[in-house]
């Protein structure tokens, strides 16, 4: 599963499953590991945040020379972020 697909799956599940959303916010690494069915690297930190009506988070990915798309896909969602849209 590609990283973008995993992010979309996690977001949709969090929107429809309140218990999953609670787990994702409380222990995001464990929630992601459960969804992908395998352990993430021990030194990998996973953070999940929930946007509010007045707070927007912008994810700034690592620069391309730090980690390739293939390497990112191999960690299957090592970083998780909630995307946003604004009605301006």
HELIX and SHEET records of a PDB file:
HELIX    1   1 UNK A    3  UNK A   16  1                                  14    
HELIX    2   2 UNK A   18  UNK A   26  1                                   9    
HELIX    3   3 UNK A   28  UNK A   36  1                                   9    
HELIX    4   4 UNK A   69  UNK A   74  1                                   6    
END                                                                             
